[in-house]
């Protein structure tokens, strides 16, 4: 899989998980201790977060890091 495709799919997954929690991007960013602009860039497939950021997202969502990266 190409990196650009991966970023898009990963962003869609983050957006889907955020919406499952019933949160807008600002609320989600605040809960995950991440900037709103960062969340938006991740969801748009423009940015891949560092592993520590992924861990914060996974922890907030009560999922494992590996679940975050599963299709």
PDB file of N, H, CA, C and O in Angstrom:
ATOM      1  N   UNK A   1       0.848  -1.177   0.000  1.00  0.00           N
ATOM      2  CA  UNK A   1       0.000   0.000   0.000  1.00  0.00           C
ATOM      3  C   UNK A   1       0.892   1.238   0.000  1.00  0.00           C
ATOM      4  O   UNK A   1       1.883   1.306   0.727  1.00  0.00           O
ATOM      5  N   UNK A   2       0.534   2.183  -0.802  1.00  0.00           N
ATOM      6  H   UNK A   2      -0.271   2.128  -1.393  1.00  0.00           H
ATOM      7  CA  UNK A   2       1.275   3.439  -0.854  1.00  0.00           C
ATOM      8  C   UNK A   2       1.021   4.267   0.398  1.00  0.00           C
ATOM      9  O   UNK A   2      -0.032   4.165   1.028  1.00  0.00           O
ATOM     10  N   UNK A   3       1.998   5.083   0.741  1.00  0.00           N
ATOM     11  H   UNK A   3       2.853   5.167   0.229  1.00  0.00           H
ATOM     12  CA  UNK A   3       1.896   5.913   1.939  1.00  0.00           C
ATOM     13  C   UNK A   3       0.691   6.843   1.872  1.00  0.00           C
ATOM     14  O   UNK A   3      -0.022   7.004   2.863  1.00  0.00           O
ATOM     15  N   UNK A   4       0.460   7.450   0.725  1.00  0.00           N
ATOM     16  H   UNK A   4       1.039   7.319  -0.080  1.00  0.00           H
ATOM     17  CA  UNK A   4      -0.671   8.387   0.605  1.00  0.00           C
ATOM     18  C   UNK A   4      -1.998   7.676   0.831  1.00  0.00           C
ATOM     19  O   UNK A   4      -2.886   8.221   1.487  1.00  0.00           O
ATOM     20  N   UNK A   5      -2.141   6.487   0.306  1.00  0.00           N
ATOM     21  H   UNK A   5      -1.419   6.045  -0.227  1.00  0.00           H
ATOM     22  CA  UNK A   5      -3.372   5.714   0.525  1.00  0.00           C
ATOM     23  C   UNK A   5      -3.529   5.343   1.993  1.00  0.00           C
ATOM     24  O   UNK A   5      -4.626   5.403   2.546  1.00  0.00           O
ATOM     25  N   UNK A   6      -2.417   4.958   2.617  1.00  0.00           N
ATOM     26  H   UNK A   6      -1.525   4.909   2.167  1.00  0.00           H
ATOM     27  CA  UNK A   6      -2.460   4.607   4.032  1.00  0.00           C
ATOM     28  C   UNK A   6      -2.915   5.799   4.861  1.00  0.00           C
ATOM     29  O   UNK A   6      -3.756   5.648   5.748  1.00  0.00           O
ATOM     30  N   UNK A   7      -2.370   6.986   4.583  1.00  0.00           N
ATOM     31  H   UNK A   7      -1.688   7.108   3.863  1.00  0.00           H
ATOM     32  CA  UNK A   7      -2.749   8.183   5.342  1.00  0.00           C
ATOM     33  C   UNK A   7      -4.238   8.472   5.205  1.00  0.00           C
ATOM     34  O   UNK A   7      -4.890   8.854   6.177  1.00  0.00           O
ATOM     35  N   UNK A   8      -4.770   8.294   4.022  1.00  0.00           N
ATOM     36  H   UNK A   8      -4.240   7.983   3.233  1.00  0.00           H
ATOM     37  CA  UNK A   8      -6.198   8.538   3.794  1.00  0.00           C
ATOM     38  C   UNK A   8      -7.043   7.531   4.565  1.00  0.00           C
ATOM     39  O   UNK A   8      -8.004   7.907   5.236  1.00  0.00           O
ATOM     40  N   UNK A   9      -6.685   6.252   4.470  1.00  0.00           N
ATOM     41  H   UNK A   9      -5.904   5.947   3.926  1.00  0.00           H
ATOM     42  CA  UNK A   9      -7.444   5.216   5.180  1.00  0.00           C
ATOM     43  C   UNK A   9      -7.345   5.378   6.694  1.00  0.00           C
ATOM     44  O   UNK A   9      -8.328   5.194   7.411  1.00  0.00           O
ATOM     45  N   UNK A  10      -6.159   5.721   7.170  1.00  0.00           N
ATOM     46  H   UNK A  10      -5.360   5.870   6.588  1.00  0.00           H
ATOM     47  CA  UNK A  10      -5.977   5.926   8.605  1.00  0.00           C
ATOM     48  C   UNK A  10      -6.819   7.109   9.073  1.00  0.00           C
ATOM     49  O   UNK A  10      -7.455   7.044  10.125  1.00  0.00           O
ATOM     50  N   UNK A  11      -6.825   8.176   8.302  1.00  0.00           N
ATOM     51  H   UNK A  11      -6.308   8.228   7.447  1.00  0.00           H
ATOM     52  CA  UNK A  11      -7.635   9.347   8.646  1.00  0.00           C
ATOM     53  C   UNK A  11      -9.117   9.031   8.703  1.00  0.00           C
ATOM     54  O   UNK A  11      -9.828   9.500   9.592  1.00  0.00           O
ATOM     55  N   UNK A  12      -9.579   8.238   7.755  1.00  0.00           N
ATOM     56  H   UNK A  12      -9.002   7.857   7.032  1.00  0.00           H
ATOM     57  CA  UNK A  12     -10.987   7.836   7.744  1.00  0.00           C
ATOM     58  C   UNK A  12     -11.320   6.999   8.982  1.00  0.00           C
ATOM     59  O   UNK A  12     -12.402   7.122   9.555  1.00  0.00           O
ATOM     60  N   UNK A  13     -10.378   6.154   9.380  1.00  0.00           N
ATOM     61  H   UNK A  13      -9.498   6.054   8.914  1.00  0.00           H
ATOM     62  CA  UNK A  13     -10.616   5.336  10.568  1.00  0.00           C
ATOM     63  C   UNK A  13     -10.711   6.213  11.815  1.00  0.00           C
ATOM     64  O   UNK A  13     -11.598   6.013  12.645  1.00  0.00           O
ATOM     65  N   UNK A  14      -9.814   7.175  11.954  1.00  0.00           N
ATOM     66  H   UNK A  14      -9.093   7.337  11.280  1.00  0.00           H
ATOM     67  CA  UNK A  14      -9.859   8.075  13.107  1.00  0.00           C
ATOM     68  C   UNK A  14     -11.185   8.834  13.121  1.00  0.00           C
ATOM     69  O   UNK A  14     -11.823   8.954  14.167  1.00  0.00           O
ATOM     70  N   UNK A  15     -11.600   9.347  11.963  1.00  0.00           N
ATOM     71  H   UNK A  15     -11.082   9.250  11.113  1.00  0.00           H
ATOM     72  CA  UNK A  15     -12.864  10.081  11.879  1.00  0.00           C
ATOM     73  C   UNK A  15     -14.041   9.185  12.289  1.00  0.00           C
ATOM     74  O   UNK A  15     -14.928   9.607  13.030  1.00  0.00           O
ATOM     75  N   UNK A  16     -14.032   7.961  11.800  1.00  0.00           N
ATOM     76  H   UNK A  16     -13.312   7.618  11.198  1.00  0.00           H
ATOM     77  CA  UNK A  16     -15.102   7.021  12.127  1.00  0.00           C
ATOM     78  C   UNK A  16     -15.148   6.731  13.627  1.00  0.00           C
ATOM     79  O   UNK A  16     -16.222   6.715  14.227  1.00  0.00           O
ATOM     80  N   UNK A  17     -13.985   6.503  14.226  1.00  0.00           N
ATOM     81  H   UNK A  17     -13.112   6.516  13.738  1.00  0.00           H
ATOM     82  CA  UNK A  17     -13.938   6.241  15.658  1.00  0.00           C
ATOM     83  C   UNK A  17     -14.373   7.460  16.464  1.00  0.00           C
ATOM     84  O   UNK A  17     -15.056   7.328  17.480  1.00  0.00           O
ATOM     85  N   UNK A  18     -13.981   8.633  16.013  1.00  0.00           N
ATOM     86  H   UNK A  18     -13.426   8.740  15.187  1.00  0.00           H
ATOM     87  CA  UNK A  18     -14.401   9.874  16.695  1.00  0.00           C
ATOM     88  C   UNK A  18     -15.914  10.024  16.642  1.00  0.00           C
ATOM     89  O   UNK A  18     -16.555  10.337  17.645  1.00  0.00           O
ATOM     90  N   UNK A  19     -16.472   9.799  15.469  1.00  0.00           N
ATOM     91  H   UNK A  19     -15.951   9.544  14.654  1.00  0.00           H
ATOM     92  CA  UNK A  19     -17.928   9.934  15.314  1.00  0.00           C
ATOM     93  C   UNK A  19     -18.671   8.878  16.123  1.00  0.00           C
ATOM     94  O   UNK A  19     -19.759   9.131  16.640  1.00  0.00           O
ATOM     95  N   UNK A  20     -18.072   7.690  16.228  1.00  0.00           N
ATOM     96  H   UNK A  20     -17.188   7.485  15.808  1.00  0.00           H
ATOM     97  CA  UNK A  20     -18.675   6.630  17.042  1.00  0.00           C
ATOM     98  C   UNK A  20     -18.809   7.094  18.491  1.00  0.00           C
ATOM     99  O   UNK A  20     -19.749   6.716  19.189  1.00  0.00           O
ATOM    100  N   UNK A  21     -17.863   7.912  18.930  1.00  0.00           N
ATOM    101  H   UNK A  21     -17.099   8.218  18.363  1.00  0.00           H
ATOM    102  CA  UNK A  21     -17.899   8.473  20.280  1.00  0.00           C
ATOM    103  C   UNK A  21     -18.851   9.668  20.375  1.00  0.00           C
ATOM    104  O   UNK A  21     -19.087  10.184  21.467  1.00  0.00           O
ATOM    105  N   UNK A  22     -19.396  10.108  19.244  1.00  0.00           N
ATOM    106  H   UNK A  22     -19.205   9.689  18.356  1.00  0.00           H
ATOM    107  CA  UNK A  22     -20.339  11.229  19.236  1.00  0.00           C
ATOM    108  C   UNK A  22     -19.678  12.573  19.497  1.00  0.00           C
ATOM    109  O   UNK A  22     -20.284  13.467  20.087  1.00  0.00           O
ATOM    110  N   UNK A  23     -18.438  12.710  19.057  1.00  0.00           N
ATOM    111  H   UNK A  23     -17.945  11.983  18.577  1.00  0.00           H
ATOM    112  CA  UNK A  23     -17.697  13.937  19.343  1.00  0.00           C
ATOM    113  C   UNK A  23     -17.350  14.683  18.060  1.00  0.00           C
ATOM    114  O   UNK A  23     -17.150  14.077  17.007  1.00  0.00           O
ATOM    115  N   UNK A  24     -17.284  16.009  18.166  1.00  0.00           N
ATOM    116  H   UNK A  24     -17.447  16.501  19.021  1.00  0.00           H
ATOM    117  CA  UNK A  24     -16.744  16.774  17.054  1.00  0.00           C
ATOM    118  C   UNK A  24     -15.226  16.784  17.200  1.00  0.00           C
ATOM    119  O   UNK A  24     -14.687  16.314  18.202  1.00  0.00           O
ATOM    120  N   UNK A  25     -14.548  17.321  16.196  1.00  0.00           N
ATOM    121  H   UNK A  25     -14.986  17.702  15.382  1.00  0.00           H
ATOM    122  CA  UNK A  25     -13.082  17.258  16.208  1.00  0.00           C
ATOM    123  C   UNK A  25     -12.477  18.055  17.352  1.00  0.00           C
ATOM    124  O   UNK A  25     -11.433  17.673  17.880  1.00  0.00           O
ATOM    125  N   UNK A  26     -13.104  19.138  17.742  1.00  0.00           N
ATOM    126  H   UNK A  26     -13.952  19.448  17.314  1.00  0.00           H
ATOM    127  CA  UNK A  26     -12.575  19.941  18.840  1.00  0.00           C
ATOM    128  C   UNK A  26     -12.662  19.186  20.166  1.00  0.00           C
ATOM    129  O   UNK A  26     -11.701  19.165  20.935  1.00  0.00           O
ATOM    130  N   UNK A  27     -13.807  18.571  20.431  1.00  0.00           N
ATOM    131  H   UNK A  27     -14.587  18.588  19.807  1.00  0.00           H
ATOM    132  CA  UNK A  27     -13.978  17.793  21.664  1.00  0.00           C
ATOM    133  C   UNK A  27     -13.006  16.613  21.703  1.00  0.00           C
ATOM    134  O   UNK A  27     -12.386  16.334  22.729  1.00  0.00           O
ATOM    135  N   UNK A  28     -12.887  15.933  20.576  1.00  0.00           N
ATOM    136  H   UNK A  28     -13.391  16.159  19.742  1.00  0.00           H
ATOM    137  CA  UNK A  28     -12.010  14.772  20.477  1.00  0.00           C
ATOM    138  C   UNK A  28     -10.560  15.180  20.723  1.00  0.00           C
ATOM    139  O   UNK A  28      -9.841  14.517  21.471  1.00  0.00           O
ATOM    140  N   UNK A  29     -10.137  16.266  20.097  1.00  0.00           N
ATOM    141  H   UNK A  29     -10.720  16.805  19.490  1.00  0.00           H
ATOM    142  CA  UNK A  29      -8.770  16.758  20.277  1.00  0.00           C
ATOM    143  C   UNK A  29      -8.494  17.080  21.737  1.00  0.00           C
ATOM    144  O   UNK A  29      -7.435  16.745  22.268  1.00  0.00           O
ATOM    145  N   UNK A  30      -9.444  17.725  22.373  1.00  0.00           N
ATOM    146  H   UNK A  30     -10.304  17.998  21.941  1.00  0.00           H
ATOM    147  CA  UNK A  30      -9.270  18.090  23.781  1.00  0.00           C
ATOM    148  C   UNK A  30      -9.142  16.842  24.653  1.00  0.00           C
ATOM    149  O   UNK A  30      -8.265  16.772  25.514  1.00  0.00           O
ATOM    150  N   UNK A  31     -10.001  15.875  24.436  1.00  0.00           N
ATOM    151  H   UNK A  31     -10.714  15.933  23.737  1.00  0.00           H
ATOM    152  CA  UNK A  31      -9.966  14.648  25.233  1.00  0.00           C
ATOM    153  C   UNK A  31      -8.676  13.860  25.011  1.00  0.00           C
ATOM    154  O   UNK A  31      -8.152  13.244  25.938  1.00  0.00           O
ATOM    155  N   UNK A  32      -8.166  13.884  23.773  1.00  0.00           N
ATOM    156  H   UNK A  32      -8.592  14.385  23.019  1.00  0.00           H
ATOM    157  CA  UNK A  32      -6.942  13.143  23.447  1.00  0.00           C
ATOM    158  C   UNK A  32      -5.684  13.946  23.751  1.00  0.00           C
ATOM    159  O   UNK A  32      -4.569  13.448  23.593  1.00  0.00           O
ATOM    160  N   UNK A  33      -5.866  15.193  24.187  1.00  0.00           N
ATOM    161  H   UNK A  33      -6.771  15.597  24.315  1.00  0.00           H
ATOM    162  CA  UNK A  33      -4.723  16.074  24.497  1.00  0.00           C
ATOM    163  C   UNK A  33      -3.880  16.348  23.248  1.00  0.00           C
ATOM    164  O   UNK A  33      -2.650  16.340  23.295  1.00  0.00           O
ATOM    165  N   UNK A  34      -4.573  16.591  22.131  1.00  0.00           N
ATOM    166  H   UNK A  34      -5.572  16.597  22.093  1.00  0.00           H
ATOM    167  CA  UNK A  34      -3.949  16.851  20.839  1.00  0.00           C
ATOM    168  C   UNK A  34      -4.593  18.112  20.271  1.00  0.00           C
ATOM    169  O   UNK A  34      -5.761  18.387  20.545  1.00  0.00           O
ATOM    170  N   UNK A  35      -3.858  18.861  19.501  1.00  0.00           N
ATOM    171  H   UNK A  35      -2.909  18.637  19.278  1.00  0.00           H
ATOM    172  CA  UNK A  35      -4.414  20.057  18.893  1.00  0.00           C
ATOM    173  C   UNK A  35      -5.514  19.738  17.886  1.00  0.00           C
ATOM    174  O   UNK A  35      -5.444  18.733  17.179  1.00  0.00           O
ATOM    175  N   UNK A  36      -6.522  20.592  17.824  1.00  0.00           N
ATOM    176  H   UNK A  36      -6.579  21.408  18.398  1.00  0.00           H
ATOM    177  CA  UNK A  36      -7.636  20.391  16.885  1.00  0.00           C
ATOM    178  C   UNK A  36      -7.138  20.348  15.445  1.00  0.00           C
ATOM    179  O   UNK A  36      -7.601  19.529  14.651  1.00  0.00           O
ATOM    180  N   UNK A  37      -6.202  21.223  15.109  1.00  0.00           N
ATOM    181  H   UNK A  37      -5.826  21.888  15.754  1.00  0.00           H
ATOM    182  CA  UNK A  37      -5.669  21.247  13.745  1.00  0.00           C
ATOM    183  C   UNK A  37      -4.978  19.929  13.400  1.00  0.00           C
ATOM    184  O   UNK A  37      -5.035  19.467  12.260  1.00  0.00           O
ATOM    185  N   UNK A  38      -4.325  19.331  14.398  1.00  0.00           N
ATOM    186  H   UNK A  38      -4.279  19.707  15.324  1.00  0.00           H
ATOM    187  CA  UNK A  38      -3.661  18.048  14.173  1.00  0.00           C
ATOM    188  C   UNK A  38      -4.678  16.962  13.880  1.00  0.00           C
ATOM    189  O   UNK A  38      -4.507  16.185  12.940  1.00  0.00           O
ATOM    190  N   UNK A  39      -5.723  16.903  14.668  1.00  0.00           N
ATOM    191  H   UNK A  39      -5.862  17.533  15.432  1.00  0.00           H
ATOM    192  CA  UNK A  39      -6.786  15.912  14.425  1.00  0.00           C
ATOM    193  C   UNK A  39      -7.382  16.102  13.036  1.00  0.00           C
ATOM    194  O   UNK A  39      -7.592  15.130  12.309  1.00  0.00           O
ATOM    195  N   UNK A  40      -7.652  17.330  12.671  1.00  0.00           N
ATOM    196  H   UNK A  40      -7.482  18.119  13.262  1.00  0.00           H
ATOM    197  CA  UNK A  40      -8.237  17.600  11.355  1.00  0.00           C
ATOM    198  C   UNK A  40      -7.295  17.173  10.234  1.00  0.00           C
ATOM    199  O   UNK A  40      -7.741  16.602   9.239  1.00  0.00           O
ATOM    200  N   UNK A  41      -6.000  17.441  10.383  1.00  0.00           N
ATOM    201  H   UNK A  41      -5.637  17.904  11.192  1.00  0.00           H
ATOM    202  CA  UNK A  41      -5.035  17.039   9.358  1.00  0.00           C
ATOM    203  C   UNK A  41      -4.911  15.517   9.278  1.00  0.00           C
ATOM    204  O   UNK A  41      -4.745  14.964   8.191  1.00  0.00           O
ATOM    205  N   UNK A  42      -4.989  14.845  10.417  1.00  0.00           N
ATOM    206  H   UNK A  42      -5.123  15.294  11.300  1.00  0.00           H
ATOM    207  CA  UNK A  42      -4.957  13.377  10.417  1.00  0.00           C
ATOM    208  C   UNK A  42      -6.187  12.847   9.681  1.00  0.00           C
ATOM    209  O   UNK A  42      -6.071  11.987   8.808  1.00  0.00           O
ATOM    210  N   UNK A  43      -7.353  13.359  10.034  1.00  0.00           N
ATOM    211  H   UNK A  43      -7.446  14.058  10.743  1.00  0.00           H
ATOM    212  CA  UNK A  43      -8.594  12.878   9.431  1.00  0.00           C
ATOM    213  C   UNK A  43      -8.664  13.170   7.933  1.00  0.00           C
ATOM    214  O   UNK A  43      -9.312  12.433   7.191  1.00  0.00           O
ATOM    215  N   UNK A  44      -8.017  14.211   7.495  1.00  0.00           N
ATOM    216  H   UNK A  44      -7.490  14.809   8.099  1.00  0.00           H
ATOM    217  CA  UNK A  44      -7.999  14.557   6.070  1.00  0.00           C
ATOM    218  C   UNK A  44      -6.952  13.758   5.298  1.00  0.00           C
ATOM    219  O   UNK A  44      -6.853  13.884   4.078  1.00  0.00           O
ATOM    220  N   UNK A  45      -6.179  12.945   5.994  1.00  0.00           N
ATOM    221  H   UNK A  45      -6.260  12.842   6.986  1.00  0.00           H
ATOM    222  CA  UNK A  45      -5.157  12.144   5.334  1.00  0.00           C
ATOM    223  C   UNK A  45      -3.937  12.943   4.938  1.00  0.00           C
ATOM    224  O   UNK A  45      -3.183  12.529   4.057  1.00  0.00           O
ATOM    225  N   UNK A  46      -3.731  14.077   5.573  1.00  0.00           N
ATOM    226  H   UNK A  46      -4.343  14.414   6.289  1.00  0.00           H
ATOM    227  CA  UNK A  46      -2.594  14.935   5.245  1.00  0.00           C
ATOM    228  C   UNK A  46      -1.409  14.730   6.184  1.00  0.00           C
ATOM    229  O   UNK A  46      -0.315  15.229   5.921  1.00  0.00           O
ATOM    230  N   UNK A  47      -1.620  14.006   7.267  1.00  0.00           N
ATOM    231  H   UNK A  47      -2.509  13.601   7.481  1.00  0.00           H
ATOM    232  CA  UNK A  47      -0.597  13.907   8.304  1.00  0.00           C
ATOM    233  C   UNK A  47      -0.708  12.572   9.012  1.00  0.00           C
ATOM    234  O   UNK A  47      -1.803  12.134   9.364  1.00  0.00           O
ATOM    235  N   UNK A  48       0.427  11.928   9.219  1.00  0.00           N
ATOM    236  H   UNK A  48       1.317  12.284   8.933  1.00  0.00           H
ATOM    237  CA  UNK A  48       0.467  10.722  10.051  1.00  0.00           C
ATOM    238  C   UNK A  48       1.039  11.098  11.409  1.00  0.00           C
ATOM    239  O   UNK A  48       2.127  11.669  11.493  1.00  0.00           O
ATOM    240  N   UNK A  49       0.316  10.782  12.462  1.00  0.00           N
ATOM    241  H   UNK A  49      -0.568  10.318  12.394  1.00  0.00           H
ATOM    242  CA  UNK A  49       0.785  11.144  13.797  1.00  0.00           C
ATOM    243  C   UNK A  49       1.944  10.273  14.245  1.00  0.00           C
ATOM    244  O   UNK A  49       2.140   9.163  13.750  1.00  0.00           O
ATOM    245  N   UNK A  50       2.702  10.797  15.190  1.00  0.00           N
ATOM    246  H   UNK A  50       2.542  11.698  15.593  1.00  0.00           H
ATOM    247  CA  UNK A  50       3.760  10.018  15.822  1.00  0.00           C
ATOM    248  C   UNK A  50       3.117   8.911  16.648  1.00  0.00           C
ATOM    249  O   UNK A  50       1.928   8.963  16.963  1.00  0.00           O
ATOM    250  N   UNK A  51       3.905   7.932  16.984  1.00  0.00           N
ATOM    251  H   UNK A  51       4.870   7.890  16.728  1.00  0.00           H
ATOM    252  CA  UNK A  51       3.387   6.776  17.721  1.00  0.00           C
ATOM    253  C   UNK A  51       2.828   7.172  19.080  1.00  0.00           C
ATOM    254  O   UNK A  51       1.843   6.585  19.529  1.00  0.00           O
ATOM    255  N   UNK A  52       3.434   8.157  19.748  1.00  0.00           N
ATOM    256  H   UNK A  52       4.234   8.633  19.382  1.00  0.00           H
ATOM    257  CA  UNK A  52       2.911   8.562  21.057  1.00  0.00           C
ATOM    258  C   UNK A  52       1.544   9.218  20.913  1.00  0.00           C
ATOM    259  O   UNK A  52       0.696   9.082  21.795  1.00  0.00           O
ATOM    260  N   UNK A  53       1.324   9.925  19.816  1.00  0.00           N
ATOM    261  H   UNK A  53       2.013  10.036  19.100  1.00  0.00           H
ATOM    262  CA  UNK A  53       0.013  10.524  19.553  1.00  0.00           C
ATOM    263  C   UNK A  53      -1.012   9.423  19.272  1.00  0.00           C
ATOM    264  O   UNK A  53      -2.146   9.484  19.748  1.00  0.00           O
ATOM    265  N   UNK A  54      -0.607   8.431  18.504  1.00  0.00           N
ATOM    266  H   UNK A  54       0.314   8.382  18.117  1.00  0.00           H
ATOM    267  CA  UNK A  54      -1.499   7.294  18.237  1.00  0.00           C
ATOM    268  C   UNK A  54      -1.870   6.587  19.532  1.00  0.00           C
ATOM    269  O   UNK A  54      -3.011   6.161  19.708  1.00  0.00           O
ATOM    270  N   UNK A  55      -0.914   6.465  20.429  1.00  0.00           N
ATOM    271  H   UNK A  55       0.013   6.812  20.286  1.00  0.00           H
ATOM    272  CA  UNK A  55      -1.170   5.818  21.717  1.00  0.00           C
ATOM    273  C   UNK A  55      -2.166   6.624  22.551  1.00  0.00           C
ATOM    274  O   UNK A  55      -3.031   6.044  23.207  1.00  0.00           O
ATOM    275  N   UNK A  56      -2.055   7.943  22.532  1.00  0.00           N
ATOM    276  H   UNK A  56      -1.353   8.414  21.999  1.00  0.00           H
ATOM    277  CA  UNK A  56      -3.019   8.784  23.260  1.00  0.00           C
ATOM    278  C   UNK A  56      -4.424   8.607  22.693  1.00  0.00           C
ATOM    279  O   UNK A  56      -5.396   8.516  23.443  1.00  0.00           O
ATOM    280  N   UNK A  57      -4.527   8.561  21.364  1.00  0.00           N
ATOM    281  H   UNK A  57      -3.738   8.635  20.754  1.00  0.00           H
ATOM    282  CA  UNK A  57      -5.828   8.360  20.719  1.00  0.00           C
ATOM    283  C   UNK A  57      -6.396   6.998  21.102  1.00  0.00           C
ATOM    284  O   UNK A  57      -7.558   6.896  21.496  1.00  0.00           O
ATOM    285  N   UNK A  58      -5.581   5.955  20.986  1.00  0.00           N
ATOM    286  H   UNK A  58      -4.637   6.038  20.666  1.00  0.00           H
ATOM    287  CA  UNK A  58      -6.038   4.601  21.314  1.00  0.00           C
ATOM    288  C   UNK A  58      -6.456   4.504  22.774  1.00  0.00           C
ATOM    289  O   UNK A  58      -7.479   3.897  23.090  1.00  0.00           O
ATOM    290  N   UNK A  59      -5.674   5.098  23.662  1.00  0.00           N
ATOM    291  H   UNK A  59      -4.843   5.592  23.405  1.00  0.00           H
ATOM    292  CA  UNK A  59      -6.023   5.063  25.087  1.00  0.00           C
ATOM    293  C   UNK A  59      -7.362   5.735  25.343  1.00  0.00           C
ATOM    294  O   UNK A  59      -8.187   5.210  26.091  1.00  0.00           O
ATOM    295  N   UNK A  60      -7.581   6.878  24.736  1.00  0.00           N
ATOM    296  H   UNK A  60      -6.910   7.304  24.128  1.00  0.00           H
ATOM    297  CA  UNK A  60      -8.856   7.561  24.927  1.00  0.00           C
ATOM    298  C   UNK A  60     -10.011   6.706  24.414  1.00  0.00           C
ATOM    299  O   UNK A  60     -11.074   6.661  25.031  1.00  0.00           O
ATOM    300  N   UNK A  61      -9.805   6.033  23.291  1.00  0.00           N
ATOM    301  H   UNK A  61      -8.941   6.070  22.789  1.00  0.00           H
ATOM    302  CA  UNK A  61     -10.859   5.214  22.690  1.00  0.00           C
ATOM    303  C   UNK A  61     -10.997   3.841  23.340  1.00  0.00           C
ATOM    304  O   UNK A  61     -11.871   3.060  22.965  1.00  0.00           O
ATOM    305  N   UNK A  62     -10.131   3.545  24.323  1.00  0.00           N
ATOM    306  H   UNK A  62      -9.421   4.180  24.628  1.00  0.00           H
ATOM    307  CA  UNK A  62     -10.133   2.251  25.001  1.00  0.00           C
ATOM    308  C   UNK A  62      -9.922   1.090  24.032  1.00  0.00           C
ATOM    309  O   UNK A  62     -10.571   0.048  24.131  1.00  0.00           O
ATOM    310  N   UNK A  63      -8.999   1.298  23.094  1.00  0.00           N
ATOM    311  H   UNK A  63      -8.473   2.144  23.013  1.00  0.00           H
ATOM    312  CA  UNK A  63      -8.626   0.232  22.172  1.00  0.00           C
ATOM    313  C   UNK A  63      -7.106   0.100  22.224  1.00  0.00           C
ATOM    314  O   UNK A  63      -6.407   0.986  22.717  1.00  0.00           O
ATOM    315  N   UNK A  64      -6.614  -1.014  21.711  1.00  0.00           N
ATOM    316  H   UNK A  64      -7.182  -1.733  21.311  1.00  0.00           H
ATOM    317  CA  UNK A  64      -5.169  -1.200  21.660  1.00  0.00           C
ATOM    318  C   UNK A  64      -4.600  -0.459  20.463  1.00  0.00           C
ATOM    319  O   UNK A  64      -5.313  -0.107  19.524  1.00  0.00           O
ATOM    320  N   UNK A  65      -3.311  -0.237  20.524  1.00  0.00           N
ATOM    321  H   UNK A  65      -2.732  -0.524  21.287  1.00  0.00           H
ATOM    322  CA  UNK A  65      -2.641   0.412  19.412  1.00  0.00           C
ATOM    323  C   UNK A  65      -2.777  -0.410  18.135  1.00  0.00           C
ATOM    324  O   UNK A  65      -2.947   0.145  17.049  1.00  0.00           O
ATOM    325  N   UNK A  66      -2.701  -1.721  18.265  1.00  0.00           N
ATOM    326  H   UNK A  66      -2.562  -2.172  19.147  1.00  0.00           H
ATOM    327  CA  UNK A  66      -2.844  -2.568  17.073  1.00  0.00           C
ATOM    328  C   UNK A  66      -4.248  -2.467  16.476  1.00  0.00           C
ATOM    329  O   UNK A  66      -4.404  -2.524  15.256  1.00  0.00           O
ATOM    330  N   UNK A  67      -5.269  -2.318  17.319  1.00  0.00           N
ATOM    331  H   UNK A  67      -5.142  -2.272  18.310  1.00  0.00           H
ATOM    332  CA  UNK A  67      -6.639  -2.150  16.806  1.00  0.00           C
ATOM    333  C   UNK A  67      -6.779  -0.849  16.029  1.00  0.00           C
ATOM    334  O   UNK A  67      -7.548  -0.769  15.071  1.00  0.00           O
ATOM    335  N   UNK A  68      -6.045   0.152  16.438  1.00  0.00           N
ATOM    336  H   UNK A  68      -5.421   0.088  17.217  1.00  0.00           H
ATOM    337  CA  UNK A  68      -6.092   1.440  15.759  1.00  0.00           C
ATOM    338  C   UNK A  68      -5.592   1.311  14.327  1.00  0.00           C
ATOM    339  O   UNK A  68      -6.051   2.031  13.440  1.00  0.00           O
ATOM    340  N   UNK A  69      -4.653   0.397  14.099  1.00  0.00           N
ATOM    341  H   UNK A  69      -4.281  -0.188  14.820  1.00  0.00           H
ATOM    342  CA  UNK A  69      -4.069   0.240  12.767  1.00  0.00           C
ATOM    343  C   UNK A  69      -4.692  -0.880  11.943  1.00  0.00           C
ATOM    344  O   UNK A  69      -4.280  -1.106  10.805  1.00  0.00           O
ATOM    345  N   UNK A  70      -5.668  -1.580  12.491  1.00  0.00           N
ATOM    346  H   UNK A  70      -6.003  -1.397  13.415  1.00  0.00           H
ATOM    347  CA  UNK A  70      -6.321  -2.647  11.728  1.00  0.00           C
ATOM    348  C   UNK A  70      -7.321  -2.047  10.756  1.00  0.00           C
ATOM    349  O   UNK A  70      -7.926  -1.007  11.015  1.00  0.00           O
ATOM    350  N   UNK A  71      -7.480  -2.741   9.611  1.00  0.00           N
ATOM    351  H   UNK A  71      -6.988  -3.586   9.400  1.00  0.00           H
ATOM    352  CA  UNK A  71      -8.496  -2.305   8.635  1.00  0.00           C
ATOM    353  C   UNK A  71      -9.873  -2.549   9.165  1.00  0.00           C
ATOM    354  O   UNK A  71     -10.857  -2.248   8.489  1.00  0.00           O
TER     355      UNK A  71
END
